[in-house]
């Protein structure tokens, strides 16, 4: 590929060699190190490519071998320039176009956000815009380190951020705290179940206890830091102390002289009951779209749009679809130019009833998805007592799941005062001078 590009820049010729000793011509060119390529035999002749410099060196070879040469094609950039040498405006326009593209390469024209799950790209782009990070800014003004700090400071659930410039793109990759995502998803209004806790992003040295976040029966407890307050098989209520961050310090007599404070750390699992509830309406809205539709086309340049047509309408119900395509010279070289269209599709709505089998399938699929999410978070389902009940307007899946799950949440510990022990030389009824306190 590189060889072809270099040959095109230098220019080369496609020639046809005829004569009685065409093979002698090829051998002589090889002897004189005249490079030939893409050799093709024809009836009584050969076609091949040769460089401009090589073509100037073949005259003595032609004379010695008695062959003749005909130029079939002239290929390459030098011949292109010669062919259009009189079109000065064309070359001036091409030069200005190159300068224009070079100038555009100094700006950011696309912000690509990857890895965000709990919020939309538009939310993060609006935040970046409030920090003056937007399309059309100079690449030299982009402070990737500052962008990373601002995002981490604004969003506590984002635990890792990377910002980089590739071409005219600002690529921002984020990684969200999976535990906080789980917590946001698990606080379900229907089930009232909480199966995740936000992980602290900053280390803390203050003493902390671990308390039960739900009523359960402890099945296992492995303590790494702190003093366990319960044993497997114990029944605990929500808020009950499980692991204390206050470790007593004893003297030789086994008496408590003080406490060491630390952040408790333990793996605790317990058997609990989760209430599940999910409802589904027995009817749904069916949209019947009309064949009538309105379209509009647009062309965007540097943020300004030029419209052709309109989707304005007086339809009672309408859905609008849009599509936009960005111009780009390569994967990472976007331009501030795009085009697209919008379509307005009117429809009439009609209420339709689900079949009994469809209701059961919908509720069952949602319940299975809920169970899969629990299992991904380490929750073991050991008993399922969820059933489907059908009413006059809606169907409901409700019941109880018996599960074994991670138990415990941190809370600040309340420091305790060390017990004050009596000093050995403290007066206990006798005076220090040896008198028993009675007068003679």
Secondary structure, 3 states (H helix, E strand, C coil): CHHHHHHHHHCEEEEEEECCCHHHHHHHHHHCCCCEEEEEEECCEEEEEEEHHHHHCCHHHHHHHCCEEEEEEEECHHHHHHHCCCCHHHHHHHHHHHHHHHHHCCECCEEEEECCCCCCHHHHHHHHHHCCCCCCCEHHHCCHHHHHHHHHHHCCCEEEEEEEEECCEEEEEEEECHHHHHHHHHCCCCCCCCCCCCCCCCCCCCCEEEECCCCEEEEEEEEEECEECCCCCCEECCCCEEEECEEEEECCCCCEEEEEECECEEEEEEEEEEEEEEEEECEEEEEEEEEEEEEEEEEEECCEEEEEECCCCCCCCEEEEEEEEEEEEECCEEEEEEEEEEEEEEEEEEEEECCHHHHHHHHHHHHHHHHHHHHHCCCEEEEEEEEEEECCCEEEEEEEEEEEEECCEEEECCCCCCCCCCCCCCCCCCCCCCCCCCCC
